[in-house]
Structures are given as C-alpha cells and as structure tokens.
C-alpha cells in the first residue's frame, strides 16, 4: 500500500524476508534493506556516491504483482509495493561465486577478504590466473574514485580504460590531467589504498582532519544540494523565486516585495535559456559547490561592445534582484547590465539600488528630464538606465551624478533643487553611505538592525538574517534576534578573517539539521564544527564557539572603534531610512494594507477603521521606529556596547584589545 501525506513524500510498503516495512518513494532498495536491519554484501556501494551496480554482490530477488526477477538492490528505486528476498539459496550461491572470483584476482586485499568471508568463500586458488594481483593495495575496479571525481568535484577526470581483463582506472591518455586540482577525493573514498596522496600543500598540521571534514561537505553537496538550494544547478539565482514567494524581492526601489512578472527572471528561465556552463564553474577549482554560473555567447545590444558576443559571469541573485528593483523583468537587460558593471568595475548592487532611487525620484517629480539629460528614467526604463551606466564609465552626463551614489544625490537634490529632505531620507536606501543589498527588510527586525549596524553598511557579507527570521522563523523573540545580531555578524566576520567561503556553511544543511532547537539549527552546528576542524587541522589549535567569537570580536570591535574615532560608528549612524523598516508612500501601504491594518489593530492597539492612509502611515512609522530602537537596544547590550553604539571600556578590556590610544579615547569618550 502506498500513502501520501500532506506534509511529506509518499510512503510505500515493502516486504523484506517476510517482514513489512515502509520506505520513502524513490529510496534505493539497498538502503531500505539496510534500514530494516538486514545485511547485504557490497563492494562498489558508497553511502555518498551515486549507485553504480558494478560489483553485483548486492543482488536480491524481488516479486511485483506475481512476477519474480533478480535486481541489483543498490540502484533499484522503490516506486511500488514489492516483496524482497535477500538471502535465498540462489542468491547466496551467486554471491559466493562472485566472491571466489574476486578472491582469485585480488587475494590479499583486505576488503576482498572480508567480502569473501561474508559470502562463505575461502578458496584463493580456484580462480587464480595470470591477472591475479597479489598487491594488498590493488585497485579492485569498484569505481568509487570515478564517481567521487564526478559527484564531488564535477570534473570527470578519472575513468575506465580497456576492456575485459585489461580494464583499468586512468586519467585521459594515461597521463596526469592538468585539470586535476589535487582535491584527494579519489584517495579518500578508495577502499584499498590504491590511490596515495603524495603532497600536502601549505603544510597543514593535520591534513587528515581537514580532509575528513572537507569530504563531509563534498558528500552533502553531492547528495543534498539538488533537493535544497540547487547551488550547483543555478547558483544563488535560486533565491529569486523564493524571495518573491515570501514578499521579500525588492521591486521599484524596495517599495514592494513581489511582482507578477518575476517568473520571467527566475532561476528556471536562467537555467533553461541562459546558463550555458555544463561543467564545474566555481570561484576556485576544486570547490564542490560550484555555485558560480555564466552565460556564454551573449550578444551585447548597447555600449562600446555592441554586437560582440561575450561571456557574462552571472547573474547572481543580487544582480537579478537589482534588475527587479529597477523594474527590469527582461533577462537580456539584466545580463547586459551585469556584463557592463563587471567590465567597468562597478558594483551591480550599488548601481541597481542607486538607479532605483533615481527612478522613484523621477516619478515623484523630484528630478526631471532637464536634470537627467533628456532621459525618461521611469521604472523599467532599461535602455535609459544602461545609458546612465555607460555615461558613468565615460565620465560624462547624468551618469556622473548617478555614480556618486544615493547619499550624494540626496544632498545635491536638497541643496540645489529644494527637494523634501524627509522624503529623500525615507526612500534613499543607504546607511553609512553604502547602498542596500537586494532584500526587502521592512518586515524583518533582525535584517533591519543587521544591515544598519554593519560596520561597512547594509551588505550581506556581515549581516544576512532574512532567511532565518522571515523564511524559517527561527528567531521569533527580541532576545533571539539580539543573540542572532551578536553571533552571526561575528561568525561572518570570522569567515572573512580566515579567507573561508561562507556559502558552504548555510546554503546546504545536513539532512538531520532539524534535530536542533530552531535558534541552534539556524547556526547549522555541524557545519560550524567543520570550520573549527579546518582551523585546527591547519594550525594545530583547537577551536570552539567561545574562542571563535573572541577571535572575531577583537577585530569587529576594533573596526567599530576606528569608525567612532573617525566621527562615525554611533547610534545615529545605525538608523536606517524609513523604507528599510516600514512603508513610506500611500501606494506602498495599500500594497500590504491588510497586513499593516492587522498589525495596527493587534500589536499597536489602534483600530485602523475610518483612518486615512496618511494617518495610518504616521502611526505605522512611529510604531516601527520604536520597535527598531528596541531591537537595537537589545543588540547593543548583547554586543557590550553602550546606548550610543560604542563598545564599552569594559568590553574592550574583556576581549583583549590593549592599544593605549584606543583605551584613552574610550575613557575620554565615556567620561
């Protein structure tokens, strides 16, 4: 009997040796048999590798609707009710014969000896021949190394050559392949020691420790990524449709969180029509996540390279979401602005957020065609926005102004055009002079504070809490948010200090990560442990959470103090524009009216009935700033900062910053 629950996949009843058990549809039969407590011999099977069915030892007899046959259980998926016999006389005889043949060819290999014993085979002479290899570390053609090279590294460097008794493992043309990055995955999964590691780069103290935890990451990428974030398949672009579904995708200068045309720029379209790399494409060779993507042979429509076909690195999520922020729902233009930003050395995020601000200001009448050099810069004006980008690169026209960023534009328009400073402050998405990266933060207190408190400004290198706050709801209370605003920025800072990639940390999670409480699960504890072991394996120094946070706090707080010394780094600098924490315009309020009205009634205690949109906006603004300041207070306290956002003298001494000038400055500043 097969059952389908609303919360999970289909379960199928299977009968194993007379015992009825259930298995998830699509589970390979071998795994179901092992889970039921039965033993089945295998040589080619590996829990982290795609099944191959090479050794034939795992055969079982199955019966479906009265029809019997023999199958290799490792690569037989359970899709309907089935009866299984794992140890019939026929099966045992077959396995013994195979084991005797393996023993005859590789008599001194330990795994072969163990299999032979399990299958009741002991005669080493029965199948002895001219191909018998007495090397105790002989290659037994299990194929683990081939599949590891393919599944872990996506390289396909190792493979079989020859036929029959001449079959053997090799690299192309029997020579060392220059594309081999020395990842050692093949040696790690080899069951006999036939592949030996001859060199450990950088002389780590304990390469085995690094390798053990690195291979755990490789295995998760190979087995879990396709069901989780699809980083290998589409990279960070997988987030486009997720953010749209959760009303968090920036649209029209962060006014809205979704758009009916998002489907035109989502990862499915990118994969089908744009991404062309069929091999591993990563920041560095050997990365098993391989999340970087590219568009080959893209013909440019504008600019100095118009008509030329180029390779475009991306688009990543931030670039695609920057497109939606400007009102671009055409991937041709998103890929084009991606290419020219890269070519000109311009950040796609800052350009998109600045241009979205310009577009809203244009539509609101703050600026006009006279200011923009005749360009009609409404949302969705793709060709005009690209021309601004080209002007920026050439150092001429309105593009020069755009290139100065949101803060500079606000000041100019207030001073020279008499623009309303309150309105520009409310919609100008920057903090500390840096433009917001492409996530709608107005419904996430943790993301708001994380962005605004970030030392460099609202970027996700240091602060990215949108998923655990809004999608997974793992930090519901103020205390949870304060702890997250302490731990995660420090952990992310630590990544940068050690030159480690943070994407491998949380874009794929262990299958059983949900066993932890929500706040702990958000940290992905087993992956944090991996990083500590990488550090220990390289340096010989054991690490734990307390030590890791202390390492990071020293740098993090010193950066904050230096900002303070330069006239920044206080509470005033941590206050974001209104749009980062709530609605600004009537149109914006009405887009979420039901949600905002409900919040007003249930959380603020004010009945919205009969009030104008402007009145409701004022009430919402006041409430949201109070909530924001409340979470800021909690975050400051957890970090050991005073109410003005400056690290206390006690905190600095606690974490061991012993710089006389710094201590004197803080003593004077806090007196």
ZAVO-533607 format. One record per residue (C-alpha): x, y, z. Coordinates in steps of 0.05 Angstrom, whole numbers, plus 5000, padded with zeros to 4 digits. Example, Ala and Ser with C-alpha at 12.3 -4.5 7.8 and 13.67 -1.06 7.14 Angstrom:
BEGIN
524649105156
527349795143
***
This chain:
BEGIN
500050005000
502550704982
500551305024
501452055011
501352545069
500553295062
506953425100
511552935067
513252475009
509751834990
511051225034
510950535004
510149865039
515349345021
516148635047
523248425063
524347695081
517147655106
517448305146
513348905123
516849585127
515750265096
520450655051
520151345020
518451314946
524851334905
529251044960
534150534932
532449834954
539249704986
538250285034
531250035052
534049345066
539749615108
534950075146
530749465162
536749145196
538848635143
545948535117
547548555043
554748505018
557349044972
563949264943
562149844897
556950174942
558750814979
553651205020
555551874990
556251664917
551251524861
550050774858
553450404802
551549674806
558549464786
560248914836
553548544830
554248284902
548048654927
543148264884
536448084914
530347714889
524148144881
516847994865
511948514838
504848304821
506747574817
512847674772
519747504800
526647744779
533547884806
535948604813
541948974840
539049304902
543849894904
540950224842
533749954843
528950524865
522750334904
516750614866
511250104883
509949554934
514948994927
516848334961
524348234971
528547624988
535647795007
538447115025
535446564982
539745964964
540146214892
542546894916
547546614965
550446154912
551146734863
554647174915
559446614935
561446504862
562847254853
566747284918
571146694897
572647054831
574547694868
578847294916
582346954859
584247614827
585848024890
587447514944
591047984992
586448594991
583048655059
576148875034
576048284986
577947815042
572348095085
567248015030
569547305015
568647125088
561747435090
559647035028
562746375051
568446375000
575446165022
579045844963
584146344937
586745854885
580245684850
580346274803
587746444806
590446644737
595347094700
591347714722
591847554796
594648154833
597747994900
598648734919
594748844984
593149544960
591049344889
585549724852
579249294851
575449704799
569949894848
569250564814
569050984878
574451454852
570951554785
564351734818
567752174871
571252574817
564652654782
559852754841
564353134889
568653554842
564453524777
570953414739
570452724705
578052674704
578451944726
575351384684
575850674659
580150464600
580949794566
576149214561
575448534593
581548324634
585148964610
580149424643
583649924689
582950614720
586651204690
586651944672
585752154599
591251874554
594551544613
597852184637
596752664696
591053114676
592853854685
585653994707
586453544768
586454014827
589153514877
582853514918
584452794943
577052584939
579051964899
584151744952
579151885008
573851414980
578650874955
577250244998
584149924986
589250484989
590850404915
590951164908
596051504951
596752244969
603952464956
603553204972
600053645024
600154375002
601354915054
603954405104
597854345149
598954065219
593653535210
591553435136
587452825155
582853245200
581853755144
580553205094
575452845138
571153465148
572153715077
569653055050
563353125093
562053775055
563353444988
558452885005
552953375025
553853764960
553253124920
547252834957
543253424985
544254044941
539453834886
533753784937
535654414977
538455034943
540754774875
547155174880
550754724831
544954784783
543355534784
547755844837
544956394882
539656544829
535456014863
533456544913
529656974862
523256574865
523956444940
524457184957
518557334910
514356794944
515857095013
514557814991
521957995001
524358114930
525958854920
521459174868
521459914849
526560174900
524359674954
517159924953
514459224940
516758514954
513958144894
511858254822
507357864773
512957844722
518257554768
517556884732
521057204672
527557294710
527556694758
532656134761
528455664719
528856144660
536256264673
537655524672
533455384611
535355964567
541656304594
546555894636
551055504589
556555214632
555654464634
561854334676
564154564744
564255324747
566755574814
570456144846
576455684850
578055004821
576154434868
570054754901
564754214906
559054724910
560955034842
555655574850
558456084801
554756084734
555956414667
552456604602
556656434541
555956764473
551557334496
550857874443
551058574472
545859074450
548859724476
555360064495
562360034467
562059284454
555259294419
554458704372
560158304403
558957614435
561757564505
561857114566
558057404625
559757184696
552757114727
547657354740
547657214814
541557334857
543558044876
544358254804
537757944782
534258264843
537658924826
534158854759
527258764792
528859354837
529759794774
523559474743
527459034694
523758384681
527758224619
533857774629
537258034567
537858724600
539658424668
545258024636
547558634597
547859084658
551458504694
556758494639
557959234636
558259324711
563558774714
567259084655
567159784683
568859574754
562059794781
558359414836
551859144808
548359244876
550259964887
548660134814
541759804817
539860104884
542160794864
538560754797
532160514831
532561114877
533561574817
527561254782
522961364842
525362074849
523962184775
516961904780
515662324843
517762964807
524063084849
528163084784
526063144712
528863054641
532563714647
536663414703
537562724671
539962974604
533362824570
532662114595
525761884616
528161494677
521761154700
521860454730
523159954674
526960454631
532259934614
535760274555
535960944593
538860614655
544260274613
545960934581
546961224651
551760654664
555660794600
555861544617
558461374686
564160984654
565661544604
565462074658
560062494626
552762684631
547762494685
551461834694
556862214732
551762414784
548961714789
555961454800
556561854865
551261424899
544861534938
547561954995
551062454949
544862504905
540362654965
544863214988
545363524918
537863494905
536163804972
541364354964
540464514890
533364314874
529864454940
527663734947
524063505010
529663225055
524862785095
522162445033
529062325005
531662065071
525661595075
526561285006
534161344998
536360635012
543260735042
546560715110
553560975124
553861175051
553060465025
547060254984
542659685010
543658994980
537558694948
532958435003
526658775029
528058855103
521759235125
518458625156
524758345189
527358705251
533558265251
535258425180
534059165190
538659205250
543758745219
544259175157
544459835194
549359615248
554159305197
560659675201
561259745125
553859895116
547859475093
551358895058
550358155068
557657985077
556858155151
549358145161
544457665128
538857455174
532857485126
532256735117
532656525190
528057095210
522757115155
523056455117
524855965173
522256375232
527956135277
528956765318
521956995339
523357385404
527358025416
532357615456
533157125398
534257705349
539358035396
543257385401
542957295325
545458015316
551357835361
553157145336
552057165260
555857815244
561657565286
561656895252
561257215183
566957685202
570957075223
569956765154
573057375122
578857385170
580656665152
579156725078
573756185081
567456155038
561156265078
556355985025
558455275041
556355405113
548855515104
546655415032
546554665043
544754385111
545553675138
539453255127
538253205202
539553935220
532354005245
534153575305
536854205338
532454745371
530655295320
535555815345
541155295346
539054995279
539855675247
547355635261
547954965224
552054685283
555354105245
557854585192
560655065244
564254465273
567254335203
570255035202
573254945271
576354295249
579154635186
582455145231
585154615279
587654185222
591454775192
594255095255
594154535307
589954965354
583154705376
577355185368
570355245398
564755755395
567556185452
574556215422
571856345352
567556925376
573257215415
577857205354
572557565314
570458055369
577458335374
577358535301
569958715297
570159185357
576759495336
573459665269
567559975306
572260385349
576160635289
569560855258
568061225323
574961545321
573561785250
566962105271
562161535255
560160885289
554761145336
547361035342
545961605294
549661215240
545660595254
538860905239
536360675171
531561015122
524260915138
523260455078
528059965109
523359865167
516460035140
512060355086
513361065062
508161225009
500661115004
501660644946
506560244988
501860205047
495959995004
500159424973
500259095042
494259435073
491158815103
497658625137
499059335162
491959445187
492058775224
498658965257
495859645277
489859325310
493258725343
500258985360
499359745368
492259705396
489360225348
483260095305
485060295233
477660355213
475961045188
483161295186
486361585123
492361245093
496661835114
494361755186
495761015184
502661145154
504361625212
502161115264
505960555230
512260985223
512261155297
510960435319
516360145273
521660625294
520160455367
520659715351
527159825313
530260215371
528059675419
531759135380
537659605372
538059685448
537858935457
543258825404
547759375434
547159065503
548758365477
554958625440
557459005500
556359705471
553460305506
546760625487
550361045435
553060435400
560260505423
563959895453
564759995528
571560045560
569959415599
568359035535
574759255502
578959025561
575058365564
576658185492
583958385500
584859005456
590959305490
592259935449
593660545494
590861045444
584360645438
583560575513
584961315524
579861505471
574461075502
575961325572
575162045547
569061865504
565361515560
567062025615
***
